[in-house]
């Protein structure tokens, strides 16, 4: 009975968890931040964007057969929050850039996959290493972004990052979702 209850809870969570897939022409709005405010780690933070990626793999037990890997940048509404008293367009833009960074690293991930993983055998040999490298680079970039921009409060550095992120996404436009 406990197993059935757990399965039902997981199914409901999957069905009702709101995820937004990154799209060039769709920007985040404050209504997308649906989680209650959580300032356990830093009382000065005005908002938190929970984003990253999901991937799916279709492969065969035959190491020579083609493999299909789809990777998508996502924003989790139910894990992202904002302080309603401190909302501004400027803070929202800083949060959007966190989501844009997720898309940037999804494109880098797709590029690595396209170059290094063509077959099920390649997947078995190389996927974990590619995933861990991209994942570590992504986490480090997100941390540096917040540190250097001072969570968006350093307007000059924020403007530099806005340009850098847009430029790098554009340089990898051949790896955007089809």
N, C-alpha and C positions, 0 to 999 in steps of 0.2 A: 504494500500500500504506500509506503514511504517513497519507493521508487517511482510509482505512478504520480504521486504528488510533486516530486522533484521534476519529472518530465513535463508535467503540465505547467509548472512555474517557469521552466526554461522555455517552453513553447510560447507562453504568453509574453515573456521578456523579448524573445526574438521577433514575434509578430508586432509588438507595440513599440519597440525601441526605434526611435527616429534617427535615421542616418541620412545625411545629405551627401550625394556624390558630387565631387568637384566638377564645376562647369565654368568655362571661361566667361560666359555671359550671365552667370548667377552669382551674386555676392551675398554674403551673410547679412542678416538683419538681426536686431536685438531679440526679436521673438524666437529666433532659433536657439537661444541660450535658455534652456528649460530646467536645468538642475537648480536646486536651492543653493544659495551662496555658501561657499566653503572656504574659509580663510585659515584653516589649520596651519598651513605652511608659511603664509605670508599675509599679514593683515593689511599691507599696503596695496595688494593687487585688486584691481577694479573689475577684472573679468578673467575667465579661464576658458580656453578653447581646447576641447578634447578632440584631436584629429589624428589621422594616421592613414593606414591603408589596409585593404583586405585583398586576398588573392585566392584564386581557385586554380586547380591543376587537373588536367585530364592527361593521363599517361597510361602506358601499357607495361606489361611485364616483359615484353620484348624490348631489349635495350636499344635496338636499331629503329624502333618506330618513333614517329614524330610525337612531340609533346606540345600541349597547348596550355599556356599559363596566362591568366587574365589578372591584372593588378589594377586596383581602383583606389583613388584617394577619397577618404570619407571624413565627415564631420559628425560627431555624436552629439545630438541635441540634448539627450538625457544626462549627459555627463559634463556639459558645458554650462557655465553660469556667469551671471553678471550682477554687479551691485547697481540696482536701479537708481540710486542716488548719484552715481558717478558716470552714468552712460553719456557718451558723446560720439559724434561721428569720427573724431580722431582716434579714440580708443577702439572703436569698431574696426577702423582701418588696420590698426595694429593687430587685432585678433584675426582679421581676414588674412593678413600676411602669414600668420601661423598656418592657416589652411592652405595658402598658396605654397608654402614651403613643403607641405605634405605632397602636393601635386608635383612640385619640382623633383622631389626624391622618388616619387612613383615613376616619373619619366626616366630618371637615372636608372632605376630598377629595371624598367622595361628595356632600356638600352643594353644593360648588362645581360639580361636574359636573352635578348635577341642575338647578342654576340657569342654567348657562351653555352646556351642551352637549346639545342635543336632536337635532341632525341631523349627518350626515356632514360637511357644510359647516362647522358650528359646531366640530366636532372638529378639522378641518383648520386653522381660524383660531385656536382658543382653547386647545386641549389643552396644548400645550407651556408656555404661560404659566401656566396653572393648576397644572400639574405642578411647574414650577420654584418657584412661590411656596409651595405646600404643602411641597415637599421642603426648601426653605430654612428655612421656619418650623419644621418638624419637627426638623431638625438643630440649629438654635439652641435650641429648647426642651430637647432631650436634653442639650446641653452645659450650659445654665443649670441644669437639674435636678441634674446631677452636681456642678457648681460650688457651687451654693447649699446643697445638702444635704451637701457635702463627701463625696461618694460614699456617702451614707447615714449618715455618722458624726455629723452634727448632727441629733440626734433630734427637736428642736423643728421645724426646717425640714423634715425628712423627714415629720413628721406633717402639716404644712401642705400639702406637696405631695400626700401621700396623699389628703387631703380635696379639694384642688383638682382633681386628676386624676379622681377619682370623680364629682365634681360636674359637670365639663365633659363627661365621657362620658355622664352621665345627661341633661344638657341636649340632647345630640345623639342621644338614643335613637331618634328617628324615622329616623336614618341608619344604624342597625345592620344587619348582614347579614340578609337575609330567609331 
